Amino acid sequence: MVVLAVLSGATLLTARGHSDTRPATGLAATADGTAAPSPGSTPSATPTASATPTPAGPQPPATAAQLADGITFEQAATALGQCLDYDKEMQARWQSPPPSAAQGTQGTQGTHPNRPVHDYGTLADYRILLAVKSTGDDNSPGDGISVVGVSQGAHPTRLICHQTDGRTSGLQSGSADPRAGGPEGLVNPDINGGKLYRQAMLDGHAWKLPYRWGSIGTFAPSVTRVSVSYGDGPAVDAALDHGWFAATGLLTGPVTRTPHIKGYDGTGKLVYDSDDDKGYQKDL
């Protein structure tokens, strides 16, 4: 198990009112006892300090298919933890005064004093929703991995974390609350999901293929199946994970249209089609 340098947080609540009855199977914390006195010695009145518990990690995804391309749960958890640490470091930098301020030549405000302060919580607040290989493009060169984590609580958050060469290279955040887009909110593709299926190829550069894509969003309790197709590939049944859906596949040719998403109820009736969703962008 990877030891993650973050504080233990609250137990992850589930999305959209679903009840999570599974036991906690994330990176478990340990509790060590105190040292025993040596034979013949007089016990000290001062209790021996116990070892620091291992911080708790995120909850795993509901299915093995949500960890693609050989990425392990431990790798995904480590990447997400590093992204949270990276964000805290960047916030501290934005709020800290520049070096010249300490010399009395400027004020004491940080380099971005008006930037709002936010708190994405701790690693234990999250569930790993999807982890896939990422392909570099003209905007973000270098291959790596993308990890999606979702949290619940007072301020639900969805994070898309990008890593290149084992280091955080990008972090995109959004509200975990479903957007108002699909009919009656039955299926809600993530409004920033393009981070997982779009390549930014400028000046006519060709797509890098094959390309690993991902699609995420939320769904209503009455929806029992979500399918996603992209390009000429077959439709993929998405994993349904505590009110979120996650799908992934391999693209073998360039595309101009976004993934096509459909949702079905328990009778097999089609209740959502992204082609009919006015809030869903259909062209890349």
Secondary structure, 3 states (H helix, E strand, C coil): CCCCCCCCCCCCCCHHHCCCCCCCCCCCCCCCCCCCCCCCCCCCCCCCCCCCCCCCCCECCCCHHHECCCCCHHHHHHHHHHHHHHHHHHHHHHHCCCHHHHCCCCCCCCCCCCCCCCCCCCHHHEEEEEEEEECCCCCCCCCEEEEEEEECCCCCEEEEEEEECCEEEEEEEEECCCCCCCHHHCEEECCCHHHHCCCCCCCCCCCCCCEEEEEEEEECCCEEEEEEECCCCCCEECEEECCEEEEEEEECCCCCECCEEEEEECCCCEEEEHHHCCCCCCEC
